Amino acid sequence: MIMANAMLNPKTAAWPATLAGATVLGSLALACIFPFAAIAALAALTLDRRSSIALVGAVWAANQAVGFLLMNFPWDAQAVGHGIAILTATLAGFGVARIVAAKVEGSILRSVAALVSAFVVYEVLLRAYAQFGGGAENFSAEIVSGVAINDAMWFVGLLALRWVIGQATGEKALLSVAR
């Protein structure tokens, strides 16, 4: 009930709504290189645990809906398996980012540590899944570094947007510690 009230409050709903909008637009533009690790790190830094998990699940569902319904992703076991692996890796990245963020002092260092930890966990888990689910060829240094740059750019842009929203609503841009 508390989470539902927070999501309906215009002051606190602006940030999750912004991430939801970015998800749909980003999924349409980027499809397979959507910045899930950046979203996981931002959720860990800016929302309480319950809201973060709900947000990560909603972002994943929106991305999958765009992929399957609008971009004609194949309806086969490999595509569905990859989708489930993405959700699992994103949630794990979120969990590790929360742990890391709680242990690091300073907002810039904490933000970077959250993003790096979420990205590493996300990529390692997806690579592990790709060993048997297919797609291992998508984990070359060139591809992973491109995905890292993409996530970093989304992270910085969305964090700046979070700051603007915080200025407009009076909310703190980052949580002081993970809740």
Contact map, one row per residue, 1 for C-alpha under 8 A:
11111000000000000000000000000000000000000000000000000000000000000000000000000000000000000000000000000000000000000000000000000000000000000000000000000000000000000000000000000000000
11111100000000000000000000000000000000000000000000000000000000000000000000000000000000000000000000000000000000000000000000000000000000000000000000000000000000000000000000000000000
11111110000000000000000000000000000000000000000001100000000000000000000000000000000000000000000000000000000000000000000000000000000000000000000000000000000000000000000000000000000
11111111000000000000000000000000000000000000000000000000000000000000000000000000000000000000000000000000000000000000000000000000000000000000000000000000000000000000000000000000000
11111111100000000000000000000000000000000000000000000000000000000000000000000000000000000000000000000000000000000000000000000000000000000000000000000000000000000000000000000000000
01111111100110000000000000000000000000000000000000000000000000000000000000000000000000000000000000000000000000000000000000000000000000000000000000000000000000000000000000000000000
00111111110110010000000000000000000000000000000000000000000000000000000000000000000000000000000000000000000000000000000000000000000000000000000000000000000000000000000000000000000
00011111110110000000000000000000000000000000000000000000000000000000000000000000000000000000000000000000000000000000000000000000000000000000000000000000000000000000000000000000000
00001111111110000000000000000000000000000000000000000000000000000000000000000000000000000000000000000000000000000000000000000000000000000000000000000000000000000000000000000000000
00000011111111000000000000000000000000000000000000000000000000000000000000000000000000000000000000000000000000000000000000000000000000000000000000000000000000000000000000000000000
00000000111111000000000000000000000000000000000000000000000000000000000000000000000000000000000000000000000000000000000000000000000000000000000000000000000000000000000010100000000
00000111111111110000000000000000000000000000000000000000000000000000000000000000000000000000000000000000000000000000000000000000000000000000000000000000000000000000000010100000000
00000111111111111000000000000000000000000000000000000000000000000000000000000000000000000000000000000000000000000000000000000000000000000000000000000000000000000000000000000000000
00000000011111111100000000000000000000000000000000000000000000000000000000000000000000000000000000000000000000000000000000000000000000000000000000000000000000000000100000000000000
00000000000111111110000000000000000000000000000000000000000000000000000000000000000000000000000000000000000000000000000000000000000000000000000000000000000000000100100000000000000
00000010000111111111000000000000000000000000000000000010000000000000000000000000000000000000000000000000000000000000000000000000000000000000000000000000000000000000000000000000000
00000000000011111111100000000000000000000000000000000000000000000000000000000000000000000000000000000000000000000000000000000000000000000000000000000000000000000000000000000000000
00000000000001111111110000000000000000000000000000000000000000000000000000000000000000000000000000000000000000000000000000000000000000000000000000000000000000000000000000000000000
00000000000000111111111000000000000000100000000000000000001000000000000000000000000000000000000000000000000000000000000000000000000000000000000000000000000001000000000000000000000
00000000000000011111111100000000000000000000000000000000011001000000000000000000000000000000000000000000000000000000000000000000000000000000000000000000000000000000000000000000000
00000000000000001111111110000000000000000000000000000000000000000000000000000000000000000000000000000000000000000000000000000000000000000000000000000000000000000000000000000000000
00000000000000000111111111000000000000000000000000000000000000000000000000000000000000000000000000000000000000000000000000000000000000000000000000000000000000000000000000000000000
00000000000000000011111111100000010000000000000000000000001001100000000000000000000000000000000000000000000000000000000000000000000000000000000000000000000000000000000000000000000
00000000000000000001111111110000000000000000000000000000000001100100000000000000000000000000000000000000000000000000000000000000000000000000000000000000000000000000000000000000000
00000000000000000000111111111000000000000000000000000000000000000000000000000000000000000000000000000000000000000000000000000000000000000000000000000000000000000000000000000000000
00000000000000000000011111111110010000000000000000000000000000000000000000000000000000000000000000000000000000000000000000000000000000000000000000000000000000000000000000000000000
00000000000000000000001111111111010000000000000000000000000000100110000000000000000000000000000000000000000000000000000000000000000000000000000000000000000000000000000000000000000
00000000000000000000000111111110000000000000000000000000000000000110001000000000000000000000000000000000000000000000000000000000000000000000000000000000000000000000000000000000000
00000000000000000000000011111110000000000000000000000000000000000000000000000000000000000000000000000000000000000000000000000000000000000000000000000000000000000000000000000000000
00000000000000000000000001111111110000000000000000000000000000000000000000000000000000000000000000000000000000000000000000000000000000000000000000000000000000000000000000000000000
00000000000000000000000001111111110000000000000000000000000000100010000000000000000000000000000000000000000000000000000000000000000000000000000000000000000000000000000000000000000
00000000000000000000000000100111110000000000000000000000000000000000000000000000000000000000000000000000000000000000000000000000000000000000000000000000000000000000000000000000000
00000000000000000000000000000111111000000000000000000000000000000000000000000000000000000000000000000000000000000000000000000000000000000000000000100100000000000000000000000000000
00000000000000000000001001100111111100000000000000000000000000000000000000000000000000000000000000000000000000000000000000000000000000000000000000000010000000000000000000000000000
00000000000000000000000000000000111111100000000000000000000000000000000000000000000000000000000000000000000000000000000000000000000000000000000000100110010000000000000000000000000
00000000000000000000000000000000011111110000000000000000000100000000000000000000000000000100000000000000000000000000000000000000000000000000000000000010000000000000000000000000000
00000000000000000000000000000000001111111000000000000000000000000000000000000000000000000100110000000000000000000010011001000000000000000000000000000010000000000000000000000000000
00000000000000000000000000000000001111111100000000000000000000000000000000000000000000000000000000000000000000000010011000000000000000000000000000000011011000000000000000000000000
00000000000000000010000000000000001111111110000000000001000000000000000000000000000000000000000000000000000000000000000000000000000000000000000000000000001000000000000000000000000
00000000000000000000000000000000000111111111000000010001000000000000000000000000000000000110110010000000000000000010010000000000000000000000000000000000000000000000000000000000000
00000000000000000000000000000000000011111111100000000000000000000000000000000000000000000000110011000000000000100110010000000000000000000000000000000000000000000000000000000000000
00000000000000000000000000000000000001111111110000000000000000000000000000000000000000000000000000000000000000000010000000000000000000000000000000000000001000100000000000000000000
00000000000000000000000000000000000000111111111100010011000000000000000000000000000000000000010000000000000000000000000000000000000000000000000000000000000000000000000000000000000
00000000000000000000000000000000000000011111111110010000000000000000000000000000000000000000011011001000000000000100000000000000000000000000000000000000000000000000000000000000010
00000000000000000000000000000000000000001111111000000000000000000000000000000000000000000000000001001000000000100100000000000000000000000000000000000000000000000000000000000110110
00000000000000000000000000000000000000000111111100000000000000000000000000000000000000000000000000000000000000000000000000000000000000000000000000000000000000000000000000001110000
00000000000000000000000000000000000000000011111110110000000000000000000000000000000000000000000000000000000000000000000000000000000000000000000000000000000000000000000000000010011
00000000000000000000000000000000000000000011011111110000000000000000000000000000000000000000000000000000000000000000000000000000000000000000000000000000000000000000000000000000011
00000000000000000000000000000000000000000001001111111000000000000000000000000000000000000000000000000000000000000000000000000000000000000000000000000000000000000000000000000000011
00100000000000000000000000000000000000000000000111111100000000000000000000000000000000000000000000000000000000000000000000000000000000000000000000000000000000000000000000000000000
00100000000000000000000000000000000000000000001111111110000000000000000000000000000000000000000000000000000000000000000000000000000000000000000000000000000000000000000000000000000
00000000000000000000000000000000000000010011001111111111000000000000000000000000000000000000000000000000000000000000000000000000000000000000000000000000000000000000000000000000000
00000000000000000000000000000000000000000000000011111111100000000000000000000000000000000010000000000000000000000000000000000000000000000000000000000000000000000000000000000000000
00000000000000000000000000000000000000000000000001111111110000000000000000000000000000000000000000000000000000000000000000000000000000000000000000000000000000000000000000000000000
00000000000000010000000000000000000000000010000000111111111000000000000000000000000000000000000000000000000000000000000000000000000000000000000000000000000000000000000000000000000
00000000000000000000000000000000000000110010000000011111111100000000000000000000000000100110000000000000000000000000000000000000000000000000000000000000000000000000000000000000000
00000000000000000000000000000000000000000000000000001111111110000000000000000000000000100000000000000000000000000000000000000000000000000000000000000000000000000000000000000000000
00000000000000000001000000000000000000000000000000000111111111000000000000000000000000000000000000000000000000000000000000000000000000000000000000000000000000000000000000000000000
00000000000000000011001000000000000000000000000000000011111111100000000000000000000000000000000000000000000000000000000000000000000000000000000000000000000000000000000000000000000
00000000000000000000000000000000000100000000000000000001111111110000000000000000000001100000000000000000000000000000000000000000000000000000000000000000000000000000000000000000000
00000000000000000000000000000000000000000000000000000000111111111000000000000000000000000000000000000000000000000000000000000000000000000000000000000000000000000000000000000000000
00000000000000000001001100000000000000000000000000000000011111111100000000000000000000000000000000000000000000000000000000000000000000000000000000000000000000000000000000000000000
00000000000000000000001100100010000000000000000000000000001111111110000000000000000000000000000000000000000000000000000000000000000000000000000000000000000000000000000000000000000
00000000000000000000000000000000000000000000000000000000000111111111000000000000001000000000000000000000000000000000000000000000000000000000000000000000000000000000000000000000000
00000000000000000000000000000000000000000000000000000000000011111111110000000000000000000000000000000000000000000000000000000000000000000000000000000000000000000000000000000000000
00000000000000000000000100110000000000000000000000000000000001111111111000000000000000000000000000000000000000000000000000000000000000000000000000000000000000000000000000000000000
00000000000000000000000000110010000000000000000000000000000000111111111110000000000000000000000000000000000000000000000000000000000000000000000000000000000000000000000000000000000
00000000000000000000000000000000000000000000000000000000000000011111111111100000000000000000000000000000000000000000000000000000000000000000000000000000000000000000000000000000000
00000000000000000000000000000000000000000000000000000000000000001111111110000000000000000000000000000000000000000000000000000000000000000000000000000000000000000000000000000000000
00000000000000000000000000000000000000000000000000000000000000001111111100000000000000000000000000000000000000000000000000000000000000000000000000000000000000000000000000000000000
00000000000000000000000000010000000000000000000000000000000000000111111110000000000000000000000000000000000000000000000000000000000000000000000000000000000000000000000000000000000
00000000000000000000000000000000000000000000000000000000000000000011111111000000000000000000000000000000000000000000000000000000000000000000000000000000000000000000000000000000000
00000000000000000000000000000000000000000000000000000000000000000011101111100010000000000000000000000000000000000000000000000000000000000000000000000000000000000000000000000000000
00000000000000000000000000000000000000000000000000000000000000000001000111110010000000000000000000000000000000000000000000000000000000000000000000000000000000000000000000000000000
00000000000000000000000000000000000000000000000000000000000000000001000011111011000000000000000000000000000000000000000000000000000000000000000000000000000000000000000000000000000
00000000000000000000000000000000000000000000000000000000000000000000000001111111000000000000000000000000000000000000000000000000000000000000000000000000000000000000000000000000000
00000000000000000000000000000000000000000000000000000000000000000000000000111111100000000000000000000000000000000000000000000000000000000000000000000000000000000000000000000000000
00000000000000000000000000000000000000000000000000000000000000000000000000011111110000000000000000000000000000000000000000000000000011000000000000000000000000000000000000000000000
00000000000000000000000000000000000000000000000000000000000000000000000011111111111000000000000000000000000000000000000000000000000000000000000000000000000000000000000000000000000
00000000000000000000000000000000000000000000000000000000000000000000000000111111111100000000000000000000000000000000000000000000000000000000000000000000000000000000000000000000000
00000000000000000000000000000000000000000000000000000000000000000000000000001111111110000000000000000000000000000000000000000000000010000000000000000000000000000000000000000000000
00000000000000000000000000000000000000000000000000000000000000000000000000000111111111000000000000000000000000000000000000000000100010000000000000000000000000000000000000000000000
00000000000000000000000000000000000000000000000000000000000000010000000000000011111111100000000000000000000000000000000000000000000000000000000000000000000000000000000000000000000
00000000000000000000000000000000000000000000000000000000000000000000000000000001111111110000000000000000000000000000000000000000000000000000000000000000000000000000000000000000000
00000000000000000000000000000000000000000000000000000000000000000000000000000000111111111000000000000000000000000000000000001100100000000000000000000000000000000000000000000000000
00000000000000000000000000000000000000000000000000000000000100000000000000000000011111111100000000000000000000000000000001000100000000000000000000000000000000000000000000000000000
00000000000000000000000000000000000000000000000000000001100100000000000000000000001111111110000000000000000000000000000000000000000000000000000000000000000000000000000000000000000
00000000000000000000000000000000000000000000000000000000000000000000000000000000000111111111000000000000000000000000000000000000000000000000000000000000000000000000000000000000000
00000000000000000000000000000000000000000000000000000000000000000000000000000000000011111111100000000000000000000000000011101100000000000000000000000000000000000000000000000000000
00000000000000000000000000000000000110010000000000000001000000000000000000000000000001111111110000000000000000000000010001000000000000000000000000000000000000000000000000000000000
00000000000000000000000000000000000000010000000000001001000000000000000000000000000000111111111000000000000000000000000000000000000000000000000000000000000000000000000000000000000
00000000000000000000000000000000000000000000000000000000000000000000000000000000000000011111111100000000000000000000010011000000000000000000000000000000000000000000000000000000000
00000000000000000000000000000000000010011000000000000000000000000000000000000000000000001111111110000000000000000000111111000000000000000000000000000000000000000000000000000000000
00000000000000000000000000000000000010011011000000000000000000000000000000000000000000000111111111000000000000000000010000000000000000000000000000000000000000000000000000000000000
00000000000000000000000000000000000000000001000000000000000000000000000000000000000000000011111111100000000000000000000000000000000000000000000000000000000000000000000000000000000
00000000000000000000000000000000000000000000000000000000000000000000000000000000000000000001111111110000000000000100110010000000000000000000000000000000000000000000000000000000000
00000000000000000000000000000000000000011001000000000000000000000000000000000000000000000000111111111000000000001110110000000000000000000000000000000000000000000000000000000000000
00000000000000000000000000000000000000001001100000000000000000000000000000000000000000000000011111111100000000000100000000000000000000000000000000000000000000000000000000000000010
00000000000000000000000000000000000000000000000000000000000000000000000000000000000000000000001111111110000000000000000000000000000000000000000000000000000000000000000000000000010
00000000000000000000000000000000000000000000000000000000000000000000000000000000000000000000000111111111000001001100100000000000000000000000000000000000000000000000000000000000000
00000000000000000000000000000000000000000001100000000000000000000000000000000000000000000000000011111111000001101100000000000000000000000000000000000000000000000000000000000000110
00000000000000000000000000000000000000000000000000000000000000000000000000000000000000000000000001111111000000000000000000000000000000000000000000000000000000000000000000000000110
00000000000000000000000000000000000000000000000000000000000000000000000000000000000000000000000000111111100000000000000000000000000000000000000000000000000000000000000000000000000
00000000000000000000000000000000000000000000000000000000000000000000000000000000000000000000000000011111110011001000000000000000000000000000000000000000000000000000000000000000000
00000000000000000000000000000000000000000000000000000000000000000000000000000000000000000000000000000011111011000000000000000000000000000000000000000000000000000000000000000000000
00000000000000000000000000000000000000000000000000000000000000000000000000000000000000000000000000000001111111000000000000000000000000000000000000000000000000000000000000000000000
00000000000000000000000000000000000000000000000000000000000000000000000000000000000000000000000000000000111111100000000000000000000000000000000000000000000000000000000000000100000
00000000000000000000000000000000000000000000000000000000000000000000000000000000000000000000000000000000011111110000000000000000000000000000000000000000000000000000000000000000000
00000000000000000000000000000000000000000000000000000000000000000000000000000000000000000000000000000001111111111000000000000000000000000000000000000000000000000000000000000000000
00000000000000000000000000000000000000000000000000000000000000000000000000000000000000000000000000011001111111111100000000000000000000000000000000000000000000000000000000000000000
00000000000000000000000000000000000000001000100000000000000000000000000000000000000000000000000000001000001111111110000000000000000000000000000000000000000000000000000000000000000
00000000000000000000000000000000000000000000000000000000000000000000000000000000000000000000000000000000000111111111000000000000000000000000000000000000000000000000000000000000000
00000000000000000000000000000000000000000000000000000000000000000000000000000000000000000000000010011001000011111111100000000000000000000000000000000000000000000000000000000000000
00000000000000000000000000000000000000001001100000000000000000000000000000000000000000000000000111011000000001111111110000000000000000000000000000000000000000000000000000000000000
00000000000000000000000000000000000011011100000000000000000000000000000000000000000000000000000010000000000000111111111000000000000000000000000000000001001000000000000000000000000
00000000000000000000000000000000000000000000000000000000000000000000000000000000000000000000000000000000000000011111111100000000000000000000000000000000000000000000000000000000000
00000000000000000000000000000000000000000000000000000000000000000000000000000000000000000000100110010000000000001111111110000000000000000000000000000000000000000000000000000000000
00000000000000000000000000000000000011011000000000000000000000000000000000000000000000000101110110000000000000000111111111000000000000000000000000000000000000000000000000000000000
00000000000000000000000000000000000011000000000000000000000000000000000000000000000000000000100000000000000000000011111111100000000000000000000000010000000000000000000000000000000
00000000000000000000000000000000000000000000000000000000000000000000000000000000000000000000100000000000000000000001111111110000000000000000000000000000000000000000000000000000000
00000000000000000000000000000000000000000000000000000000000000000000000000000000000000001001100100000000000000000000111111111000000000000000000000000000000000000000000000000000000
00000000000000000000000000000000000010000000000000000000000000000000000000000000000001001101100000000000000000000000011111111100000000000000000000000000000000000000000000000000000
00000000000000000000000000000000000000000000000000000000000000000000000000000000000000001000000000000000000000000000001111111110000000000000000100000000000000000000000000000000000
00000000000000000000000000000000000000000000000000000000000000000000000000000000000000000000000000000000000000000000000111111111000000000000000000000000000000000000000000000000000
00000000000000000000000000000000000000000000000000000000000000000000000000000000000010001000000000000000000000000000000011111111100000000000000000000000000000000000000000000000000
00000000000000000000000000000000000000000000000000000000000000000000000000000000000011001000000000000000000000000000000001111111110000000000000000000000000000000000000000000000000
00000000000000000000000000000000000000000000000000000000000000000000000000000000000000000000000000000000000000000000000000111111111000010010000000000000000000000000000000000000000
00000000000000000000000000000000000000000000000000000000000000000000000000000000000000000000000000000000000000000000000000011111111100000000000000000000000000000000000000000000000
00000000000000000000000000000000000000000000000000000000000000000000000000000000010010000000000000000000000000000000000000001111111111000000000000000000000000000000000000000000000
00000000000000000000000000000000000000000000000000000000000000000000000000000000000000000000000000000000000000000000000000000111111111110000000000000000000000000000000000000000000
00000000000000000000000000000000000000000000000000000000000000000000000000000000000000000000000000000000000000000000000000000011111111110000000000000000000000000000000000000000000
00000000000000000000000000000000000000000000000000000000000000000000000000000000000000000000000000000000000000000000000000000001111111000000000000000000000000000000000000000000000
00000000000000000000000000000000000000000000000000000000000000000000000000000100110000000000000000000000000000000000000000000000111111100000000000000000000000000000000000000000000
00000000000000000000000000000000000000000000000000000000000000000000000000000100000000000000000000000000000000000000000000000000111111110000000000000000000000000000000000000000000
00000000000000000000000000000000000000000000000000000000000000000000000000000000000000000000000000000000000000000000000000000000011011111110000000000000000000000000000000000000000
00000000000000000000000000000000000000000000000000000000000000000000000000000000000000000000000000000000000000000000000000000010011001111110000000000000000000000000000000000000000
00000000000000000000000000000000000000000000000000000000000000000000000000000000000000000000000000000000000000000000000000000000000000111111000000000000000000000000000000000000000
00000000000000000000000000000000000000000000000000000000000000000000000000000000000000000000000000000000000000000000000000000000000000111111001100000000000000000000000000000000000
00000000000000000000000000000000000000000000000000000000000000000000000000000000000000000000000000000000000000000000000000000010000000111111111100000000000000000000000000000000000
00000000000000000000000000000000000000000000000000000000000000000000000000000000000000000000000000000000000000000000000000000000000000001111111100000000000000000000000000000000000
00000000000000000000000000000000000000000000000000000000000000000000000000000000000000000000000000000000000000000000000000000000000000000011111110000000000000000000000000000000000
00000000000000000000000000000000000000000000000000000000000000000000000000000000000000000000000000000000000000000000000000000000000000000011111111000000000000000000000000000000000
00000000000000000000000000000000000000000000000000000000000000000000000000000000000000000000000000000000000000000000000000000000000000000111111111100000000000000000000000000000000
00000000000000000000000000000000000000000000000000000000000000000000000000000000000000000000000000000000000000000000000000100000000000000111111111110000000000000000000000000000000
00000000000000000000000000000000000000000000000000000000000000000000000000000000000000000000000000000000000000000000000000000000000000000000111111111000000000000000000000000000000
00000000000000000000000000000000000000000000000000000000000000000000000000000000000000000000000000000000000000000000000000000000000000000000011111111100000000000000000000000000000
00000000000000000000000000000000101000000000000000000000000000000000000000000000000000000000000000000000000000000000000000000000000000000000001111111110000000000000000000000000000
00000000000000000000000000000000000000000000000000000000000000000000000000000000000000000000000000000000000000000000001000000000000000000000000111111111000000000000000000000000000
00000000000000000000000000000000000000000000000000000000000000000000000000000000000000000000000000000000000000000000000000000000000000000000000011111111100000000000000000000000000
00000000000000000000000000000000101000000000000000000000000000000000000000000000000000000000000000000000000000000000000000000000000000000000000001111111110000000000000000000000000
00000000000000000000000000000000011111000000000000000000000000000000000000000000000000000000000000000000000000000000000000000000000000000000000000111111111000000000000000000000000
00000000000000000000000000000000000001000000000000000000000000000000000000000000000000000000000000000000000000000010000000000000000000000000000000011111111100000000000000000000000
00000000000000000000000000000000000000000000000000000000000000000000000000000000000000000000000000000000000000000000000000000000000000000000000000001111111110000000000000000000000
00000000000000000000000000000000001001000000000000000000000000000000000000000000000000000000000000000000000000000000000000000000000000000000000000000111111111000000000000000000000
00000000000000000000000000000000000001100100000000000000000000000000000000000000000000000000000000000000000000000010000000000000000000000000000000000011111111100000000000000000000
00000000000000000000000000000000000000000000000000000000000000000000000000000000000000000000000000000000000000000000000000000000000000000000000000000001111111110000000000000000000
00000000000000000000000000000000000000000000000000000000000000000000000000000000000000000000000000000000000000000000000000000000000000000000000000000000111111111000000000000000000
00000000000000000010000000000000000000000000000000000000000000000000000000000000000000000000000000000000000000000000000000000000000000000000000000000000011111111100000000000000000
00000000000000000000000000000000000000000100000000000000000000000000000000000000000000000000000000000000000000000000000000000000000000000000000000000000001111111110000000001000000
00000000000000000000000000000000000000000000000000000000000000000000000000000000000000000000000000000000000000000000000000000000000000000000000000000000000111111111000000000000000
00000000000000000000000000000000000000000000000000000000000000000000000000000000000000000000000000000000000000000000000000000000000000000000000000000000000011111111100000000000000
00000000000000100000000000000000000000000000000000000000000000000000000000000000000000000000000000000000000000000000000000000000000000000000000000000000000001111111110000001000000
00000000000000000000000000000000000000000000000000000000000000000000000000000000000000000000000000000000000000000000000000000000000000000000000000000000000000111111111000011000000
00000000000000000000000000000000000000000000000000000000000000000000000000000000000000000000000000000000000000000000000000000000000000000000000000000000000000011111111100000000000
00000000000001100000000000000000000000000000000000000000000000000000000000000000000000000000000000000000000000000000000000000000000000000000000000000000000000001111111110101000000
00000000000000000000000000000000000000000000000000000000000000000000000000000000000000000000000000000000000000000000000000000000000000000000000000000000000000000111111111111000000
00000000000000000000000000000000000000000000000000000000000000000000000000000000000000000000000000000000000000000000000000000000000000000000000000000000000000000011111111100000000
00000000000000000000000000000000000000000000000000000000000000000000000000000000000000000000000000000000000000000000000000000000000000000000000000000000000000000001111111000000000
00000000001100000000000000000000000000000000000000000000000000000000000000000000000000000000000000000000000000000000000000000000000000000000000000000000000000000000111111100000000
00000000000000000000000000000000000000000000000000000000000000000000000000000000000000000000000000000000000000000000000000000000000000000000000000000000000000000000011111110000000
00000000001100000000000000000000000000000000000000000000000000000000000000000000000000000000000000000000000000000000000000000000000000000000000000000000000000000000111011111000000
00000000000000000000000000000000000000000000000000000000000000000000000000000000000000000000000000000000000000000000000000000000000000000000000000000000000000000010010001111110000
00000000000000000000000000000000000000000000010000000000000000000000000000000000000000000000000000000000000000000000000000000000000000000000000000000000000000100110110000111110000
00000000000000000000000000000000000000000000110000000000000000000000000000000000000000000000000000000000001000000000000000000000000000000000000000000000000000000000000000011111000
00000000000000000000000000000000000000000000111000000000000000000000000000000000000000000000000000000000000000000000000000000000000000000000000000000000000000000000000000011111110
00000000000000000000000000000000000000000000000000000000000000000000000000000000000000000000000000000000000000000000000000000000000000000000000000000000000000000000000000000111110
00000000000000000000000000000000000000000000100000000000000000000000000000000000000000000000000000001100000000000000000000000000000000000000000000000000000000000000000000000011111
00000000000000000000000000000000000000000001101110000000000000000000000000000000000000000000000001101100000000000000000000000000000000000000000000000000000000000000000000000011111
00000000000000000000000000000000000000000000001110000000000000000000000000000000000000000000000000000000000000000000000000000000000000000000000000000000000000000000000000000000111
